[in-house]
Amino acid sequence: MPHSPDGSPKTRILLADDHALVRRGVRLILDGEPDLQVVAEAGDGAEAIEMARSERPDLAVLDIAMPRLTGLQAARELSRVMPELRILMLTMYDNEQYFFEALKAGASGFVLKSVADRDLVEACRAAMRDEPFLYPGAVTALIRNYLDRVRDGGDVPDRAITEREEEILKLVAEGHSSKEIAGMLVISVKTVERHRANLLQKLGLRDRLELTRYAIRAGLIEP
């Protein structure tokens, strides 16, 4: 195992982003630090899960918007199967909804790509100390959300759709047919159609175009 100059083991990092240029830039930032090392790269959420299982990294840095499975979907699965893995989310968008979903998915930090050169190294080290890392806008959102809940005497609402429905919504929005989706998820076409009908009804949407717009707003696919 590679070691830092002080003799302690380096933090082994899995980096997942569908843009090779972004991965290269982030890798340069991380590998330039004496205590951090990127040991695996992935181009989508499904590949990130495979690489995490084979490489057993200490920390996964996941882009939120990726093909096949988003970073959020991958984070949920990784939190379930590798609870000891620390997870950081990378995003281009300062979006409160992503932020709360990321926390629910098991991520310990949230870094904006635009300031990754400033924040990412600190976020990695914080994650390894089991400390949350949030950029200032996210902290503001968290406090505002908490104050709103206290004022209203309520709790955070549950997700509007199930994880399976979210998987299907993403694949429909990416242009896959019901038959293709059935093959990918190893379920029947009839089951896909039922989930699709439930989605339209739950979300009050009419057709695939509206589903796609919703998927973009929810951060499941990039516009």
Accessible surface in RSA format (square Angstrom, percent):
REM  Atomic radii and reference values for relative SASA: ProtOr
REM  Chains: A
REM  Algorithm: Lee & Richards
REM  Probe-radius: 1.40
REM  Slices: 20
REM RES _ NUM      All-atoms   Total-Side   Main-Chain    Non-polar    All polar
REM                ABS   REL    ABS   REL    ABS   REL    ABS   REL    ABS   REL
RES MET A   1   147.29  76.3  79.43  52.6  67.86 161.6  81.27  69.1  66.02  87.5
RES PRO A   2    56.04  40.8  42.89  39.1  13.14  47.8  55.10  45.5   0.93   5.8
RES HIS A   3    98.48  53.8  76.10  52.9  22.38  57.2  46.44  47.9  52.04  60.6
RES SER A   4     9.14   7.7   4.33   5.8   4.82  11.1   4.29   9.1   4.85   6.8
RES PRO A   5   118.89  86.6  74.04  67.5  44.85 163.0  88.51  73.1  30.38 188.8
RES ASP A   6   120.75  84.6  78.48  78.1  42.27 100.0  51.73 121.7  69.02  68.8
RES GLY A   7    46.95  57.9   0.00   N/A  46.95  57.9  32.39  88.9  14.56  32.6
RES SER A   8    50.17  42.4  44.18  59.0   5.98  13.8  40.33  85.9   9.84  13.8
RES PRO A   9    76.95  56.1  62.87  57.3  14.08  51.2  62.87  51.9  14.08  87.5
RES LYS A  10    45.29  22.1  42.82  26.3   2.47   5.9   7.65   6.9  37.64  40.1
RES THR A  11    18.51  13.2  15.75  16.0   2.76   6.6   2.68   3.6  15.84  23.9
RES ARG A  12    44.64  18.7  44.64  22.8   0.00   0.0   5.56   7.6  39.08  23.7
RES ILE A  13     0.00   0.0   0.00   0.0   0.00   0.0   0.00   0.0   0.00   0.0
RES LEU A  14     0.12   0.1   0.12   0.1   0.00   0.0   0.12   0.1   0.00   0.0
RES LEU A  15     0.15   0.1   0.15   0.1   0.00   0.0   0.15   0.1   0.00   0.0
RES ALA A  16     0.00   0.0   0.00   0.0   0.00   0.0   0.00   0.0   0.00   0.0
RES ASP A  17     0.03   0.0   0.03   0.0   0.00   0.0   0.03   0.1   0.00   0.0
RES ASP A  18    46.13  32.3  21.45  21.3  24.68  58.4   6.71  15.8  39.41  39.3
RES HIS A  19    78.34  42.8  75.97  52.8   2.36   6.0  51.58  53.2  26.76  31.1
RES ALA A  20    60.28  55.4  50.14  77.4  10.14  23.1  50.37  70.9   9.91  26.2
RES LEU A  21   133.87  74.6 125.10  89.5   8.77  22.0 125.40  88.1   8.46  22.8
RES VAL A  22    44.36  29.2  36.99  33.5   7.37  17.8  43.89  38.1   0.47   1.3
RES ARG A  23    44.37  18.6  44.37  22.6   0.00   0.0   1.06   1.4  43.32  26.3
RES ARG A  24   149.22  62.7 144.87  73.9   4.35  10.4  53.29  72.8  95.94  58.1
RES GLY A  25    32.27  39.8   0.00   N/A  32.27  39.8  30.23  83.0   2.04   4.6
RES VAL A  26     7.78   5.1   7.35   6.7   0.42   1.0   7.35   6.4   0.42   1.1
RES ARG A  27    80.58  33.8  80.58  41.1   0.00   0.0  24.76  33.8  55.82  33.8
RES LEU A  28   130.91  72.9 120.06  85.9  10.85  27.3 121.31  85.2   9.60  25.8
RES ILE A  29    45.93  26.1  35.45  26.4  10.48  25.3  43.74  31.5   2.19   5.9
RES LEU A  30     0.00   0.0   0.00   0.0   0.00   0.0   0.00   0.0   0.00   0.0
RES ASP A  31    60.70  42.5  38.58  38.4  22.13  52.3  25.49  60.0  35.21  35.1
RES GLY A  32    61.62  76.0   0.00   N/A  61.62  76.0  32.31  88.7  29.30  65.6
RES GLU A  33    46.48  26.7  44.88  34.0   1.60   3.8   0.85   1.6  45.63  37.3
RES PRO A  34    69.66  50.8  59.60  54.3  10.05  36.6  69.39  57.3   0.27   1.7
RES ASP A  35    38.07  26.7  37.39  37.2   0.68   1.6  22.65  53.3  15.42  15.4
RES LEU A  36     1.26   0.7   0.59   0.4   0.67   1.7   0.59   0.4   0.67   1.8
RES GLN A  37    55.77  31.2  55.76  40.7   0.02   0.0   6.24  13.3  49.54  37.6
RES VAL A  38     3.32   2.2   0.00   0.0   3.32   8.0   0.00   0.0   3.32   9.0
RES VAL A  39    41.72  27.5  14.42  13.1  27.30  65.8  20.01  17.4  21.71  58.9
RES ALA A  40     6.18   5.7   0.13   0.2   6.05  13.8   6.18   8.7   0.00   0.0
RES GLU A  41    50.89  29.2  38.52  29.1  12.38  29.5  16.72  32.3  34.17  27.9
RES ALA A  42     1.50   1.4   0.00   0.0   1.50   3.4   1.50   2.1   0.00   0.0
RES GLY A  43    21.22  26.2   0.00   N/A  21.22  26.2  15.36  42.2   5.86  13.1
RES ASP A  44    18.81  13.2  18.81  18.7   0.00   0.0   0.77   1.8  18.03  18.0
RES GLY A  45     0.00   0.0   0.00   N/A   0.00   0.0   0.00   0.0   0.00   0.0
RES ALA A  46    20.07  18.5  17.04  26.3   3.03   6.9  18.25  25.7   1.81   4.8
RES GLU A  47    59.84  34.4  59.78  45.2   0.06   0.2  14.61  28.3  45.23  36.9
RES ALA A  48     0.00   0.0   0.00   0.0   0.00   0.0   0.00   0.0   0.00   0.0
RES ILE A  49    15.42   8.8  15.42  11.5   0.00   0.0  15.42  11.1   0.00   0.0
RES GLU A  50   105.24  60.4  98.54  74.5   6.70  15.9  42.80  82.8  62.43  51.0
RES MET A  51    50.19  26.0  50.11  33.2   0.08   0.2  27.97  23.8  22.22  29.4
RES ALA A  52     0.00   0.0   0.00   0.0   0.00   0.0   0.00   0.0   0.00   0.0
RES ARG A  53   120.82  50.7 108.91  55.5  11.91  28.4  36.68  50.1  84.14  51.0
RES SER A  54    81.36  68.8  46.64  62.2  34.73  80.0  50.28 107.1  31.08  43.5
RES GLU A  55    62.43  35.8  55.08  41.7   7.35  17.5   3.03   5.9  59.40  48.5
RES ARG A  56   129.52  54.4 119.70  61.0   9.82  23.4  54.53  74.5  74.99  45.4
RES PRO A  57     8.42   6.1   0.00   0.0   8.42  30.6   0.00   0.0   8.42  52.3
RES ASP A  58    45.63  32.0  39.36  39.2   6.27  14.8   8.88  20.9  36.75  36.7
RES LEU A  59     0.00   0.0   0.00   0.0   0.00   0.0   0.00   0.0   0.00   0.0
RES ALA A  60     0.00   0.0   0.00   0.0   0.00   0.0   0.00   0.0   0.00   0.0
RES VAL A  61     0.06   0.0   0.06   0.1   0.00   0.0   0.06   0.1   0.00   0.0
RES LEU A  62     0.00   0.0   0.00   0.0   0.00   0.0   0.00   0.0   0.00   0.0
RES ASP A  63     3.50   2.5   3.50   3.5   0.00   0.0   0.00   0.0   3.50   3.5
RES ILE A  64     2.04   1.2   2.04   1.5   0.00   0.0   2.04   1.5   0.00   0.0
RES ALA A  65    10.39   9.5   8.44  13.0   1.95   4.4   9.24  13.0   1.14   3.0
RES MET A  66     5.20   2.7   0.00   0.0   5.20  12.4   3.61   3.1   1.59   2.1
RES PRO A  67    57.96  42.2  54.04  49.3   3.92  14.2  57.25  47.3   0.71   4.4
RES ARG A  68   121.81  51.1 114.99  58.6   6.83  16.3  53.94  73.7  67.87  41.1
RES LEU A  69    36.64  20.4  36.64  26.2   0.00   0.0  36.64  25.7   0.00   0.0
RES THR A  70     0.30   0.2   0.30   0.3   0.00   0.0   0.22   0.3   0.08   0.1
RES GLY A  71     0.00   0.0   0.00   N/A   0.00   0.0   0.00   0.0   0.00   0.0
RES LEU A  72     8.25   4.6   8.25   5.9   0.00   0.0   8.25   5.8   0.00   0.0
RES GLN A  73    12.84   7.2   7.69   5.6   5.15  12.3   7.64  16.3   5.20   3.9
RES ALA A  74     0.00   0.0   0.00   0.0   0.00   0.0   0.00   0.0   0.00   0.0
RES ALA A  75     0.00   0.0   0.00   0.0   0.00   0.0   0.00   0.0   0.00   0.0
RES ARG A  76    31.30  13.1  25.69  13.1   5.61  13.4  18.20  24.9  13.10   7.9
RES GLU A  77    44.76  25.7  44.68  33.8   0.08   0.2  15.05  29.1  29.71  24.3
RES LEU A  78     0.01   0.0   0.00   0.0   0.01   0.0   0.01   0.0   0.00   0.0
RES SER A  79    37.31  31.5  24.69  33.0  12.61  29.1  25.97  55.3  11.33  15.9
RES ARG A  80   148.01  62.1 120.10  61.2  27.90  66.4  70.97  97.0  77.04  46.7
RES VAL A  81    58.16  38.3  30.50  27.6  27.66  66.7  36.20  31.5  21.96  59.6
RES MET A  82     3.58   1.9   3.17   2.1   0.41   1.0   3.46   2.9   0.12   0.2
RES PRO A  83   105.67  77.0  77.03  70.2  28.64 104.1  79.52  65.7  26.15 162.5
RES GLU A  84   105.57  60.6  88.58  67.0  16.99  40.5  79.38 153.5  26.19  21.4
RES LEU A  85    11.39   6.3   0.09   0.1  11.30  28.4   1.17   0.8  10.22  27.5
RES ARG A  86    65.44  27.5  61.80  31.5   3.64   8.7  16.30  22.3  49.14  29.8
RES ILE A  87     1.30   0.7   0.56   0.4   0.74   1.8   0.56   0.4   0.74   2.0
RES LEU A  88     0.26   0.1   0.26   0.2   0.00   0.0   0.26   0.2   0.00   0.0
RES MET A  89     0.31   0.2   0.00   0.0   0.31   0.7   0.05   0.0   0.25   0.3
RES LEU A  90     0.00   0.0   0.00   0.0   0.00   0.0   0.00   0.0   0.00   0.0
RES THR A  91     2.07   1.5   1.28   1.3   0.79   1.9   0.79   1.1   1.28   1.9
RES MET A  92   113.77  58.9  84.04  55.6  29.73  70.8  70.98  60.3  42.78  56.7
RES TYR A  93    82.47  38.5  80.25  45.7   2.23   5.8  68.66  51.6  13.81  17.0
RES ASP A  94    97.06  68.0  64.60  64.3  32.46  76.8  24.70  58.1  72.36  72.2
RES ASN A  95    41.03  28.3  36.31  35.1   4.72  11.4   9.73  23.4  31.30  30.3
RES GLU A  96    74.56  42.8  68.63  51.9   5.92  14.1  30.83  59.6  43.72  35.7
RES GLN A  97    87.44  48.9  79.15  57.8   8.29  19.7  36.95  78.7  50.49  38.3
RES TYR A  98    14.29   6.7  14.29   8.1   0.00   0.0   1.92   1.4  12.38  15.3
RES PHE A  99     0.67   0.3   0.67   0.4   0.00   0.0   0.67   0.4   0.00   0.0
RES PHE A 100    44.13  22.1  43.32  26.8   0.81   2.1  43.32  26.3   0.81   2.3
RES GLU A 101    31.23  17.9  31.04  23.5   0.19   0.4  10.44  20.2  20.79  17.0
RES ALA A 102     0.56   0.5   0.56   0.9   0.00   0.0   0.56   0.8   0.00   0.0
RES LEU A 103    59.65  33.2  43.66  31.2  15.99  40.2  44.06  30.9  15.59  42.0
RES LYS A 104   110.66  54.0  74.68  45.8  35.99  85.7  72.10  64.9  38.56  41.1
RES ALA A 105     2.51   2.3   0.00   0.0   2.51   5.7   1.82   2.6   0.68   1.8
RES GLY A 106    41.65  51.4   0.00   N/A  41.65  51.4  22.64  62.1  19.02  42.6
RES ALA A 107     7.62   7.0   0.38   0.6   7.24  16.5   0.38   0.5   7.24  19.2
RES SER A 108    29.31  24.8  22.83  30.5   6.47  14.9  29.00  61.8   0.31   0.4
RES GLY A 109     0.87   1.1   0.00   N/A   0.87   1.1   0.34   0.9   0.53   1.2
RES PHE A 110     0.97   0.5   0.97   0.6   0.00   0.0   0.97   0.6   0.00   0.0
RES VAL A 111     0.17   0.1   0.17   0.2   0.00   0.0   0.17   0.2   0.00   0.0
RES LEU A 112    25.47  14.2  25.47  18.2   0.00   0.0  25.47  17.9   0.00   0.0
RES LYS A 113    33.51  16.3  19.66  12.1  13.85  33.0  18.40  16.6  15.11  16.1
RES SER A 114    96.47  81.5  57.63  76.9  38.85  89.5  57.51 122.5  38.96  54.6
RES VAL A 115    37.16  24.5  36.89  33.4   0.27   0.6  37.16  32.3   0.00   0.0
RES ALA A 116     7.34   6.8   6.93  10.7   0.41   0.9   6.93   9.8   0.41   1.1
RES ASP A 117   109.87  77.0  85.09  84.7  24.78  58.6  30.14  70.9  79.73  79.5
RES ARG A 118   149.41  62.7 125.44  63.9  23.97  57.1  74.45 101.7  74.96  45.4
RES ASP A 119     9.10   6.4   9.10   9.1   0.00   0.0   0.10   0.2   9.01   9.0
RES LEU A 120     0.17   0.1   0.17   0.1   0.00   0.0   0.17   0.1   0.00   0.0
RES VAL A 121    19.60  12.9  19.40  17.6   0.19   0.5  19.40  16.9   0.19   0.5
RES GLU A 122   100.24  57.5  96.53  73.0   3.71   8.8  33.82  65.4  66.42  54.2
RES ALA A 123     0.00   0.0   0.00   0.0   0.00   0.0   0.00   0.0   0.00   0.0
RES CYS A 124     0.00   0.0   0.00   0.0   0.00   0.0   0.00   0.0   0.00   0.0
RES ARG A 125    79.61  33.4  76.86  39.2   2.75   6.5  33.93  46.4  45.68  27.7
RES ALA A 126     4.97   4.6   4.97   7.7   0.00   0.0   4.97   7.0   0.00   0.0
RES ALA A 127     0.46   0.4   0.03   0.0   0.43   1.0   0.34   0.5   0.12   0.3
RES MET A 128    52.22  27.0  37.03  24.5  15.20  36.2  37.07  31.5  15.15  20.1
RES ARG A 129   136.98  57.5 110.92  56.5  26.07  62.1  67.03  91.6  69.96  42.4
RES ASP A 130   107.51  75.3  77.44  77.1  30.07  71.1  31.41  73.9  76.10  75.9
RES GLU A 131    74.98  43.0  74.51  56.4   0.46   1.1  27.80  53.8  47.18  38.5
RES PRO A 132    98.73  72.0  81.10  73.9  17.63  64.1  81.39  67.2  17.34 107.8
RES PHE A 133    22.28  11.1  20.38  12.6   1.89   4.9  22.25  13.5   0.02   0.1
RES LEU A 134    35.95  20.0  17.71  12.7  18.24  45.8  17.71  12.4  18.24  49.1
RES TYR A 135     8.08   3.8   7.38   4.2   0.70   1.8   6.32   4.7   1.77   2.2
RES PRO A 136    96.66  70.4  89.73  81.8   6.93  25.2  95.30  78.7   1.37   8.5
RES GLY A 137    32.98  40.7   0.00   N/A  32.98  40.7  22.59  62.0  10.39  23.3
RES ALA A 138     1.62   1.5   0.00   0.0   1.62   3.7   1.62   2.3   0.00   0.0
RES VAL A 139    58.11  38.2  58.11  52.6   0.00   0.0  58.11  50.5   0.00   0.0
RES THR A 140    75.40  53.6  71.79  72.8   3.61   8.6  50.85  68.3  24.55  37.1
RES ALA A 141     2.56   2.4   2.07   3.2   0.49   1.1   2.07   2.9   0.49   1.3
RES LEU A 142    64.16  35.7  63.85  45.7   0.31   0.8  63.85  44.8   0.31   0.8
RES ILE A 143    93.26  53.1  90.95  67.8   2.31   5.6  93.26  67.2   0.00   0.0
RES ARG A 144   114.77  48.2 112.87  57.5   1.90   4.5  54.92  75.1  59.85  36.3
RES ASN A 145    42.17  29.1  38.01  36.7   4.17  10.0   6.22  15.0  35.96  34.8
RES TYR A 146   122.03  57.0 122.00  69.4   0.03   0.1  79.68  59.9  42.35  52.2
RES LEU A 147   103.73  57.8 100.49  71.9   3.25   8.2 100.56  70.6   3.17   8.5
RES ASP A 148    52.92  37.1  52.92  52.7   0.00   0.0  13.81  32.5  39.11  39.0
RES ARG A 149    70.03  29.4  67.13  34.2   2.90   6.9  18.35  25.1  51.68  31.3
RES VAL A 150    91.32  60.1  72.42  65.6  18.89  45.5  78.79  68.5  12.52  34.0
RES ARG A 151   176.62  74.2 141.58  72.2  35.04  83.4  78.76 107.6  97.85  59.3
RES ASP A 152   100.92  70.7  66.27  66.0  34.65  81.9  31.38  73.8  69.55  69.4
RES GLY A 153    70.59  87.1   0.00   N/A  70.59  87.1  35.57  97.6  35.02  78.4
RES GLY A 154    46.01  56.7   0.00   N/A  46.01  56.7  30.13  82.7  15.88  35.6
RES ASP A 155   119.54  83.7  98.80  98.3  20.74  49.1  35.28  83.0  84.26  84.0
RES VAL A 156    64.95  42.7  50.93  46.1  14.02  33.8  51.16  44.5  13.78  37.4
RES PRO A 157   107.77  78.5  92.64  84.5  15.13  55.0 103.38  85.4   4.39  27.3
RES ASP A 158   136.23  95.4 112.57 112.0  23.66  56.0  33.24  78.2 102.99 102.7
RES ARG A 159    73.35  30.8  46.13  23.5  27.23  64.8  48.69  66.5  24.66  14.9
RES ALA A 160    71.18  65.5  42.27  65.2  28.92  65.8  53.12  74.8  18.07  47.9
RES ILE A 161    13.55   7.7  10.81   8.1   2.74   6.6  13.02   9.4   0.54   1.5
RES THR A 162    70.56  50.2  63.37  64.2   7.19  17.1  68.50  92.0   2.06   3.1
RES GLU A 163    69.06  39.6  64.77  49.0   4.29  10.2  28.62  55.4  40.44  33.0
RES ARG A 164    81.75  34.3  78.23  39.9   3.52   8.4  26.48  36.2  55.27  33.5
RES GLU A 165     7.46   4.3   7.46   5.6   0.00   0.0   0.26   0.5   7.20   5.9
RES GLU A 166    15.16   8.7  15.16  11.5   0.00   0.0   0.27   0.5  14.89  12.2
RES GLU A 167    45.25  26.0  43.13  32.6   2.12   5.0  12.70  24.6  32.55  26.6
RES ILE A 168     0.00   0.0   0.00   0.0   0.00   0.0   0.00   0.0   0.00   0.0
RES LEU A 169     0.00   0.0   0.00   0.0   0.00   0.0   0.00   0.0   0.00   0.0
RES LYS A 170     1.47   0.7   1.47   0.9   0.00   0.0   0.71   0.6   0.76   0.8
RES LEU A 171    11.35   6.3  11.35   8.1   0.00   0.0  11.35   8.0   0.00   0.0
RES VAL A 172     0.00   0.0   0.00   0.0   0.00   0.0   0.00   0.0   0.00   0.0
RES ALA A 173    12.49  11.5   0.00   0.0  12.49  28.4   0.00   0.0  12.49  33.1
RES GLU A 174    60.88  35.0  26.19  19.8  34.69  82.6  25.99  50.3  34.89  28.5
RES GLY A 175    37.24  45.9   0.00   N/A  37.24  45.9  13.59  37.3  23.64  53.0
RES HIS A 176    46.04  25.2  45.62  31.7   0.41   1.1  30.27  31.2  15.76  18.3
RES SER A 177    53.22  45.0  45.86  61.2   7.36  17.0  47.33 100.8   5.89   8.2
RES SER A 178    12.04  10.2   8.70  11.6   3.34   7.7   7.25  15.4   4.79   6.7
RES LYS A 179   161.45  78.8 155.29  95.3   6.16  14.7  98.07  88.3  63.38  67.5
RES GLU A 180    91.96  52.8  81.83  61.9  10.13  24.1  38.18  73.8  53.78  43.9
RES ILE A 181     0.00   0.0   0.00   0.0   0.00   0.0   0.00   0.0   0.00   0.0
RES ALA A 182     7.49   6.9   6.16   9.5   1.33   3.0   6.45   9.1   1.04   2.8
RES GLY A 183    56.75  70.0   0.00   N/A  56.75  70.0  39.35 108.0  17.39  39.0
RES MET A 184    96.47  50.0  62.60  41.4  33.86  80.6  65.61  55.8  30.85  40.9
RES LEU A 185    31.63  17.6  18.50  13.2  13.13  33.0  22.53  15.8   9.10  24.5
RES VAL A 186   131.88  86.8 109.21  98.9  22.67  54.6 114.40  99.4  17.48  47.4
RES ILE A 187    42.98  24.5  23.82  17.7  19.15  46.2  34.70  25.0   8.28  22.5
RES SER A 188    62.50  52.8  47.26  63.1  15.24  35.1  51.29 109.2  11.21  15.7
RES VAL A 189    66.35  43.7  63.11  57.1   3.23   7.8  63.11  54.8   3.23   8.8
RES LYS A 190   170.92  83.4 162.84  99.9   8.08  19.2 109.27  98.4  61.65  65.7
RES THR A 191    30.76  21.9  30.69  31.1   0.08   0.2  12.44  16.7  18.32  27.7
RES VAL A 192     0.00   0.0   0.00   0.0   0.00   0.0   0.00   0.0   0.00   0.0
RES GLU A 193    81.35  46.7  77.47  58.6   3.88   9.2  35.83  69.3  45.52  37.2
RES ARG A 194   138.04  58.0 131.91  67.2   6.12  14.6  63.48  86.8  74.55  45.2
RES HIS A 195    28.70  15.7  28.70  19.9   0.00   0.0  22.04  22.7   6.66   7.7
RES ARG A 196    48.56  20.4  48.56  24.8   0.00   0.0   7.43  10.2  41.13  24.9
RES ALA A 197    57.20  52.6  50.02  77.2   7.17  16.3  53.09  74.8   4.10  10.9
RES ASN A 198    54.21  37.4  52.92  51.1   1.29   3.1   6.15  14.8  48.06  46.5
RES LEU A 199     0.00   0.0   0.00   0.0   0.00   0.0   0.00   0.0   0.00   0.0
RES LEU A 200    42.15  23.5  40.96  29.3   1.19   3.0  41.19  28.9   0.96   2.6
RES GLN A 201   150.58  84.2 126.06  92.1  24.52  58.4  48.52 103.3 102.06  77.4
RES LYS A 202   108.58  53.0  70.37  43.2  38.21  91.0  64.95  58.5  43.64  46.5
RES LEU A 203    33.45  18.6   8.03   5.7  25.42  63.9  13.62   9.6  19.83  53.4
RES GLY A 204    65.75  81.1   0.00   N/A  65.75  81.1  37.16 102.0  28.59  64.0
RES LEU A 205    32.43  18.1  20.89  14.9  11.55  29.0  21.22  14.9  11.22  30.2
RES ARG A 206   189.90  79.7 163.60  83.4  26.30  62.6  73.17 100.0 116.74  70.7
RES ASP A 207    64.87  45.4  60.17  59.9   4.70  11.1  33.70  79.3  31.17  31.1
RES ARG A 208   105.20  44.2  98.94  50.4   6.26  14.9  28.15  38.5  77.05  46.7
RES LEU A 209   106.67  59.4 100.32  71.8   6.35  16.0 103.50  72.7   3.17   8.5
RES GLU A 210    29.79  17.1  27.93  21.1   1.86   4.4  12.03  23.3  17.76  14.5
RES LEU A 211     0.69   0.4   0.69   0.5   0.00   0.0   0.69   0.5   0.00   0.0
RES THR A 212    28.97  20.6  28.97  29.4   0.00   0.0  24.31  32.6   4.67   7.1
RES ARG A 213   127.57  53.6 125.40  63.9   2.17   5.2  46.37  63.4  81.20  49.2
RES TYR A 214    46.40  21.7  46.27  26.3   0.13   0.3  26.60  20.0  19.81  24.4
RES ALA A 215     0.00   0.0   0.00   0.0   0.00   0.0   0.00   0.0   0.00   0.0
RES ILE A 216    54.35  30.9  49.46  36.8   4.89  11.8  49.46  35.6   4.89  13.3
RES ARG A 217   148.07  62.2 134.32  68.5  13.75  32.7  76.36 104.4  71.71  43.5
RES ALA A 218    18.50  17.0   9.79  15.1   8.70  19.8  10.84  15.3   7.66  20.3
RES GLY A 219     1.45   1.8   0.00   N/A   1.45   1.8   0.89   2.5   0.55   1.2
RES LEU A 220     7.92   4.4   7.92   5.7   0.00   0.0   7.92   5.6   0.00   0.0
RES ILE A 221    23.84  13.6  17.74  13.2   6.09  14.7  21.16  15.2   2.68   7.3
RES GLU A 222    63.07  36.2  41.77  31.6  21.30  50.7  20.25  39.2  42.82  35.0
RES PRO A 223   124.08  90.4  65.65  59.8  58.43 212.4  92.87  76.7  31.21 194.0
END  Absolute sums over single chains surface
CHAIN  1 A    11248.3       8989.9       2258.5       6385.6       4862.8
END  Absolute sums over all chains
TOTAL         11248.3       8989.9       2258.5       6385.6       4862.8
